[in-house]
Amino acid sequence: MSQITQLLKQHRRNLHTYPETAWTEFQTTWYIYQQLMALPFKLRLGKEILNEAFVLNRDEEEVKSSTKRALNNGVPKEFIHILDEFTGVMATFETHKSGPTFVLRFDIDALPIQETEDAQHLPNLLGFRSRHDNCMHACGHDFHTAIGLVLAKWISEQRAKLRGKIILLFQPAEEGSRGARAVSASGLLDEADYFAAAHVGMMARTGEVVIDPYGFLCGTKFNVDFKGRAAHCASEPEAGKNALAAACSAFMLLQGISRSSKGASRINVGKLSGGRGRNIIPDQAYMEIDLRGETTEVNDYLVKRTQEILKGTAQSLDVQLSIEDLGTVYDIKNDPELVEYLKEVASQCPLVKAVTTHSDFGGSEDASIIIKRIQQLFGKCIYFVIGADRTAGHHQPDFDADEAALEIGFEMFKGLIRKINGC
């Protein structure tokens, strides 16, 4: 096993052991900082890398409990203070030689999923399963972060052969499409001439690299609150206003939204809760809604119909309605120049067994927010897929991916850096 492979696996497994969900990645941020602090990068941390006005769906109580957990796990109090209650790292390498600015993004958050107890699950076999209850790297972000950390070491070793500026973004809160919005709104990436991000697994097998995937779904997420009036269900039911009935009615109507002929779409109510007790008319209900559309037009159609249904249901049952819009992600169109660069890099890598130009991504990606902004400022962007055989689908408790993808991902990003920032 090469030193690179060994280091990639070491980082991936360390990160997998202590996963943290969106906006709570304090121990993960400390781990990243420890690996980078001795390298010749300028480091920005936590609140320094984002625009707080664009932070959405961040649970203050969850942040506090996660901060306490990080302190108990050995993260210094002084470091938590520096982060100022936010997470993530932006590492900037200046060559002090004229050349382009290249941003590479690696997402760092995990999911609120309890990892499987299956004895044959590799993290269980080798002792690096999640030590945090109901939290797991079930999407491969531990892979992404590990690749970024080893790239940082390689960049520092190759500094004499590089030009321009390289920015490694270890981004919090990808899940739920939240982190990229706040980071992009900071303006810190506006200088980018080039941008690259990738995902392991997805629709590709180990040894395959998809250099120009399509099918990135636009998406919008809503948190919805219905407010009614409580009353005794037997003695005075007419005095109540049933918020849960409104939410349930809206749930059923949302399933009936006609699909658009102009592209694929998805509608999901992932959470529905409400009420206080069996003999009380429910005065509150809460929904979390996820909409996806193949194009902006399709997504906008779903948003319009969803809002109409929510408002109509609330009015018909005489309850109050509050809709929190968590923002929209977009489709991704790669720049041809970078597609050609990556094709050349992949074709020259012995670890790559298949170079696929187009394949359906079939999901949403919050990197699209950064990509849209950079492309509007005339920068060039690419998002690609690093194939990896999987034990289960993404976001499932028995998810794991072939660690051979780690070195392939490292080689792809390394090759792009050489093409763009090589002397």
C-alpha positions as CSV (number, residue, x, y, z in Angstrom):
1,M,0.0,0.0,0.0
2,S,1.4,3.4,-1.0
3,Q,1.9,6.2,1.5
4,I,-0.8,8.2,-0.3
5,T,-3.3,5.3,-0.1
6,Q,-2.5,4.7,3.5
7,L,-3.0,8.4,4.4
8,L,-6.2,8.7,2.5
9,K,-7.7,5.7,4.3
10,Q,-6.4,6.9,7.6
11,H,-8.1,10.3,7.2
12,R,-11.3,8.7,5.8
13,R,-11.7,6.3,8.7
14,N,-10.9,8.9,11.4
15,L,-13.5,11.2,9.9
16,H,-16.0,8.4,9.6
17,T,-15.6,7.6,13.3
18,Y,-16.8,11.1,14.5
19,P,-19.4,12.3,12.0
20,E,-21.3,15.5,12.5
21,T,-24.4,16.9,10.8
22,A,-24.8,20.2,9.1
23,W,-23.7,23.3,11.0
24,T,-22.4,21.1,13.9
25,E,-19.0,19.9,12.4
26,F,-16.9,21.3,15.2
27,Q,-14.7,18.2,15.8
28,T,-14.4,17.7,12.0
29,T,-13.3,21.3,11.6
30,W,-10.7,20.8,14.4
31,Y,-9.4,17.7,12.7
32,I,-9.1,19.5,9.4
33,Y,-7.3,22.4,11.1
34,Q,-4.8,20.1,12.8
35,Q,-3.8,18.6,9.4
36,L,-3.4,22.0,7.7
37,M,-2.0,24.2,10.5
38,A,1.7,23.2,9.8
39,L,1.3,23.6,6.0
40,P,1.8,26.9,4.1
41,F,-1.9,27.8,3.8
42,K,-3.7,30.8,5.0
43,L,-6.6,29.4,7.1
44,R,-10.0,31.0,7.5
45,L,-12.3,29.3,10.0
46,G,-16.0,29.1,10.9
47,K,-17.8,32.5,10.7
48,E,-14.9,33.9,8.6
49,I,-15.8,31.9,5.6
50,L,-19.5,32.7,5.3
51,N,-22.1,35.4,5.3
52,E,-24.2,34.8,8.4
53,A,-27.3,36.5,6.8
54,F,-27.5,33.6,4.4
55,V,-27.3,30.8,7.0
56,L,-30.6,28.8,7.0
57,N,-32.1,26.0,9.0
58,R,-29.5,26.1,11.8
59,D,-30.7,24.7,15.1
60,E,-29.2,26.7,18.0
61,E,-29.8,23.9,20.5
62,E,-28.2,21.3,18.3
63,V,-25.2,23.6,17.8
64,K,-24.8,24.0,21.6
65,S,-25.0,20.3,22.3
66,S,-22.6,19.5,19.5
67,T,-20.2,22.2,20.8
68,K,-20.3,20.5,24.2
69,R,-19.7,17.1,22.7
70,A,-16.7,18.4,20.8
71,L,-15.2,19.9,24.0
72,N,-15.7,16.5,25.7
73,N,-14.0,14.8,22.8
74,G,-10.9,17.0,23.3
75,V,-11.4,20.0,21.0
76,P,-9.8,23.0,22.7
77,K,-12.1,25.6,24.2
78,E,-10.0,28.3,22.5
79,F,-10.6,26.8,19.1
80,I,-14.3,26.7,19.6
81,H,-14.1,30.4,20.6
82,I,-12.3,31.2,17.3
83,L,-14.9,29.4,15.3
84,D,-17.6,31.7,16.8
85,E,-20.3,28.9,16.7
86,F,-19.8,28.1,13.0
87,T,-17.8,25.5,11.2
88,G,-15.7,24.9,8.0
89,V,-12.3,25.8,6.8
90,M,-11.0,27.7,3.8
91,A,-7.4,27.1,3.1
92,T,-5.6,29.4,0.6
93,F,-2.2,28.6,-0.9
94,E,-0.4,31.5,-2.5
95,T,2.4,30.7,-4.9
96,H,3.3,34.4,-5.3
97,K,3.6,33.7,-9.1
98,S,1.2,35.0,-11.7
99,G,-1.5,32.5,-12.5
100,P,-5.2,31.6,-12.2
101,T,-7.1,31.1,-9.0
102,F,-8.5,27.6,-8.6
103,V,-11.1,26.7,-6.0
104,L,-11.6,23.0,-5.0
105,R,-14.6,22.2,-2.8
106,F,-15.0,19.3,-0.3
107,D,-18.1,18.9,1.8
108,I,-17.6,17.8,5.4
109,D,-21.0,17.1,7.0
110,A,-22.7,13.8,7.8
111,L,-26.4,12.6,8.1
112,P,-28.8,12.0,11.0
113,I,-28.7,8.2,10.4
114,Q,-27.9,5.4,12.8
115,E,-25.2,3.2,11.3
116,T,-26.0,-0.5,10.8
117,E,-25.0,-3.1,13.4
118,D,-24.2,-5.6,10.6
119,A,-21.0,-7.4,11.6
120,Q,-19.9,-7.6,7.9
121,H,-20.1,-3.8,7.5
122,L,-16.5,-2.7,7.0
123,P,-16.5,0.1,9.6
124,N,-17.8,-2.5,12.1
125,L,-15.2,-5.1,11.0
126,L,-12.3,-2.7,11.3
127,G,-13.5,-0.7,14.2
128,F,-14.2,2.7,12.7
129,R,-18.0,2.8,12.9
130,S,-19.6,6.0,14.0
131,R,-19.3,6.8,17.7
132,H,-22.0,9.4,17.6
133,D,-25.6,8.1,18.0
134,N,-27.9,8.8,15.1
135,C,-25.2,10.3,13.0
136,M,-23.3,8.7,10.1
137,H,-21.2,9.5,7.0
138,A,-23.8,7.8,4.8
139,C,-23.1,9.8,1.6
140,G,-19.3,9.7,1.2
141,H,-18.3,13.2,2.6
142,D,-15.7,11.5,4.7
143,F,-14.1,10.4,1.4
144,H,-14.3,13.9,0.0
145,T,-12.7,15.5,3.0
146,A,-9.9,12.9,3.1
147,I,-9.1,13.6,-0.5
148,G,-8.9,17.4,0.2
149,L,-6.5,16.9,3.1
150,V,-4.1,14.7,1.2
151,L,-4.2,17.2,-1.7
152,A,-3.2,20.0,0.7
153,K,-0.1,18.0,1.7
154,W,0.7,17.3,-2.0
155,I,0.3,21.0,-2.9
156,S,2.7,22.1,-0.1
157,E,5.3,19.5,-1.4
158,Q,4.9,20.7,-5.0
159,R,4.8,24.4,-4.3
160,A,7.9,25.2,-6.5
161,K,6.1,23.7,-9.5
162,L,2.9,25.6,-9.1
163,R,1.6,29.1,-10.0
164,G,-1.3,31.3,-9.2
165,K,-3.6,30.6,-6.1
166,I,-5.3,27.4,-4.9
167,I,-8.2,27.5,-2.5
168,L,-9.3,24.4,-0.7
169,L,-12.8,24.8,0.6
170,F,-13.9,22.4,3.4
171,Q,-17.6,23.3,3.3
172,P,-20.1,22.7,6.1
173,A,-23.8,21.8,5.7
174,E,-24.0,20.4,2.2
175,E,-26.9,18.2,3.2
176,G,-30.1,20.2,3.0
177,S,-28.4,22.6,0.5
178,R,-27.4,25.1,3.1
179,G,-23.7,25.6,3.3
180,A,-22.8,26.6,-0.2
181,R,-25.3,29.5,-0.1
182,A,-23.7,31.1,3.0
183,V,-20.2,30.5,1.7
184,S,-20.9,31.8,-1.8
185,A,-22.6,35.0,-0.3
186,S,-19.4,35.8,1.5
187,G,-17.8,36.8,-1.8
188,L,-14.6,35.1,-0.9
189,L,-14.8,32.8,-4.0
190,D,-15.6,35.6,-6.4
191,E,-12.0,35.8,-7.6
192,A,-12.1,32.2,-8.9
193,D,-11.0,31.6,-12.4
194,Y,-11.7,27.8,-12.0
195,F,-13.8,25.7,-9.7
196,A,-14.0,21.9,-9.2
197,A,-16.0,19.6,-7.0
198,A,-16.9,15.9,-7.1
199,H,-18.9,13.1,-5.5
200,V,-17.9,9.5,-4.9
201,G,-20.2,6.6,-5.8
202,M,-23.5,7.7,-7.2
203,M,-24.2,6.0,-10.5
204,A,-20.6,5.0,-11.3
205,R,-18.6,1.9,-10.3
206,T,-15.1,1.7,-9.0
207,G,-12.6,2.6,-11.7
208,E,-15.1,4.8,-13.6
209,V,-14.9,8.5,-13.8
210,V,-17.9,10.5,-15.1
211,I,-16.5,13.7,-16.5
212,D,-19.6,15.5,-17.5
213,P,-22.7,14.2,-15.7
214,Y,-26.1,15.6,-16.4
215,G,-29.5,15.4,-14.6
216,F,-28.7,17.6,-11.6
217,L,-32.1,18.4,-10.2
218,C,-33.0,21.9,-9.2
219,G,-34.5,21.9,-5.8
220,T,-36.3,23.9,-3.1
221,K,-36.9,23.1,0.5
222,F,-39.7,24.4,2.8
223,N,-40.2,24.2,6.5
224,V,-43.9,24.7,7.2
225,D,-45.7,25.6,10.4
226,F,-49.5,25.5,10.8
227,K,-50.8,27.3,13.9
228,G,-54.4,26.6,15.1
229,R,-56.2,26.7,18.5
230,A,-56.2,24.0,21.1
231,A,-59.5,22.9,22.7
232,H,-61.0,19.8,24.5
233,C,-61.9,17.3,21.8
234,A,-65.1,16.2,23.7
235,S,-66.4,19.1,25.7
236,E,-65.8,21.9,23.2
237,P,-64.3,20.7,19.9
238,E,-65.9,23.6,18.0
239,A,-63.6,26.0,19.8
240,G,-60.5,24.4,18.3
241,K,-58.8,25.0,15.0
242,N,-57.1,21.8,13.9
243,A,-53.6,22.5,12.6
244,L,-52.7,18.8,12.2
245,A,-55.8,18.3,10.0
246,A,-54.6,21.2,7.8
247,A,-51.1,19.6,7.5
248,C,-52.5,16.2,6.7
249,S,-54.8,17.6,4.1
250,A,-51.9,19.5,2.5
251,F,-49.8,16.3,2.6
252,M,-52.4,14.4,0.5
253,L,-52.9,17.3,-1.9
254,L,-49.2,17.6,-2.5
255,Q,-49.0,14.0,-3.7
256,G,-51.6,14.9,-6.4
257,I,-49.7,17.7,-8.0
258,S,-49.6,17.0,-11.7
259,R,-46.1,16.2,-13.0
260,S,-44.8,18.5,-15.7
261,S,-44.3,17.4,-19.3
262,K,-41.2,19.6,-19.4
263,G,-39.0,17.5,-17.2
264,A,-38.6,15.1,-14.3
265,S,-39.8,16.1,-10.9
266,R,-39.9,14.9,-7.3
267,I,-42.1,15.9,-4.3
268,N,-41.4,14.6,-0.8
269,V,-42.8,15.4,2.6
270,G,-40.0,14.0,4.7
271,K,-41.3,15.0,8.1
272,L,-44.8,15.6,9.5
273,S,-45.6,16.1,13.1
274,G,-48.1,17.8,15.3
275,G,-50.5,17.8,18.2
276,R,-50.0,17.6,22.0
277,G,-52.3,14.8,23.3
278,R,-55.1,12.5,22.3
279,N,-57.9,14.6,23.8
280,I,-56.7,18.0,22.6
281,I,-57.5,19.5,19.2
282,P,-54.0,20.0,17.6
283,D,-53.0,23.6,17.7
284,Q,-49.7,23.1,15.9
285,A,-48.2,21.0,13.0
286,Y,-44.9,21.0,11.2
287,M,-43.9,19.8,7.8
288,E,-40.5,19.5,5.9
289,I,-41.0,19.5,2.2
290,D,-38.4,18.7,-0.5
291,L,-39.1,19.7,-4.2
292,R,-36.9,18.7,-7.1
293,G,-37.2,19.6,-10.8
294,E,-35.1,18.7,-13.8
295,T,-35.0,22.4,-14.8
296,T,-35.5,25.7,-13.1
297,E,-38.9,26.0,-15.0
298,V,-40.1,22.7,-13.6
299,N,-38.9,23.5,-10.1
300,D,-40.6,26.9,-10.2
301,Y,-43.8,25.1,-11.2
302,L,-43.6,22.8,-8.2
303,V,-42.9,25.7,-5.9
304,K,-45.9,27.6,-7.1
305,R,-48.3,24.7,-6.8
306,T,-47.0,23.8,-3.4
307,Q,-47.4,27.3,-2.1
308,E,-50.9,27.4,-3.5
309,I,-51.9,24.2,-1.8
310,L,-50.4,25.2,1.6
311,K,-52.1,28.6,1.6
312,G,-55.4,27.1,0.4
313,T,-55.4,24.4,3.0
314,A,-54.6,26.8,5.8
315,Q,-57.4,29.2,4.7
316,S,-60.0,26.4,4.3
317,L,-59.4,25.1,7.9
318,D,-58.9,28.6,9.4
319,V,-55.4,28.2,10.7
320,Q,-52.3,30.3,10.4
321,L,-49.5,29.4,8.0
322,S,-45.8,30.1,8.1
323,I,-43.5,29.0,5.3
324,E,-39.7,29.1,5.7
325,D,-38.0,29.0,2.3
326,L,-34.6,27.3,2.8
327,G,-33.5,28.3,-0.7
328,T,-33.1,26.8,-4.1
329,V,-30.3,24.8,-5.8
330,Y,-29.8,24.7,-9.5
331,D,-28.8,22.4,-12.4
332,I,-25.1,22.3,-13.3
333,K,-23.6,22.8,-16.8
334,N,-19.9,22.0,-16.9
335,D,-17.6,24.2,-18.9
336,P,-16.2,22.4,-21.9
337,E,-12.6,23.5,-21.3
338,L,-12.6,21.7,-17.9
339,V,-14.4,18.7,-19.3
340,E,-11.5,18.3,-21.8
341,Y,-8.9,18.8,-19.0
342,L,-10.5,16.1,-16.9
343,K,-10.8,13.7,-19.8
344,E,-7.1,14.1,-20.4
345,V,-6.3,13.6,-16.8
346,A,-8.5,10.5,-16.5
347,S,-7.2,8.9,-19.7
348,Q,-3.7,9.2,-18.3
349,C,-4.4,7.7,-14.9
350,P,-3.8,3.9,-14.7
351,L,-6.3,3.5,-11.9
352,V,-9.1,4.7,-14.1
353,K,-10.6,1.8,-16.1
354,A,-13.5,3.7,-17.8
355,V,-14.0,7.3,-18.7
356,T,-17.7,8.1,-19.2
357,T,-18.6,11.4,-20.7
358,H,-22.3,11.7,-19.8
359,S,-24.4,9.9,-17.2
360,D,-27.4,10.8,-15.2
361,F,-26.5,12.2,-11.7
362,G,-30.2,12.0,-10.6
363,G,-29.9,14.2,-7.6
364,S,-29.3,17.7,-6.3
365,E,-26.0,19.3,-5.3
366,D,-25.6,22.5,-3.3
367,A,-22.2,23.2,-5.1
368,S,-24.5,24.4,-7.9
369,I,-25.0,27.6,-5.9
370,I,-21.3,28.3,-5.9
371,I,-21.0,27.2,-9.6
372,K,-23.8,29.5,-10.7
373,R,-22.2,32.5,-9.0
374,I,-18.7,31.8,-10.3
375,Q,-20.0,31.2,-13.9
376,Q,-21.9,34.5,-13.7
377,L,-18.6,36.1,-12.9
378,F,-17.1,34.4,-16.0
379,G,-15.2,31.7,-14.1
380,K,-15.2,28.1,-15.4
381,C,-16.5,25.2,-13.3
382,I,-16.8,21.4,-13.3
383,Y,-18.5,18.8,-11.2
384,F,-17.7,15.2,-11.8
385,V,-18.3,11.7,-10.3
386,I,-15.6,9.4,-8.9
387,G,-17.1,5.9,-9.2
388,A,-17.2,3.6,-6.2
389,D,-18.8,0.3,-5.7
390,R,-21.3,0.6,-2.8
391,T,-22.8,-1.8,-0.3
392,A,-26.1,0.2,-0.3
393,G,-27.6,3.4,-1.6
394,H,-26.5,6.8,-0.4
395,H,-28.3,7.9,2.8
396,Q,-28.9,4.4,4.0
397,P,-27.6,2.9,7.3
398,D,-25.6,0.2,5.6
399,F,-23.9,2.5,3.1
400,D,-20.2,2.1,2.5
401,A,-18.1,2.7,-0.6
402,D,-15.0,1.1,-2.1
403,E,-12.0,2.9,-0.6
404,A,-10.2,2.4,-3.9
405,A,-12.1,5.6,-5.0
406,L,-10.0,7.6,-2.6
407,E,-6.8,7.4,-4.6
408,I,-8.7,7.8,-7.9
409,G,-10.3,11.0,-6.6
410,F,-7.0,12.3,-5.4
411,E,-5.4,11.7,-8.8
412,M,-8.2,13.5,-10.6
413,F,-8.0,16.6,-8.5
414,K,-4.2,16.5,-8.6
415,G,-4.2,16.3,-12.4
416,L,-6.6,19.3,-12.7
417,I,-4.3,21.3,-10.4
418,R,-1.3,20.4,-12.6
419,K,-3.2,21.4,-15.8
420,I,-4.5,24.7,-14.3
421,N,-1.8,25.8,-11.9
422,G,1.3,23.9,-13.2
423,C,4.3,26.0,-14.2
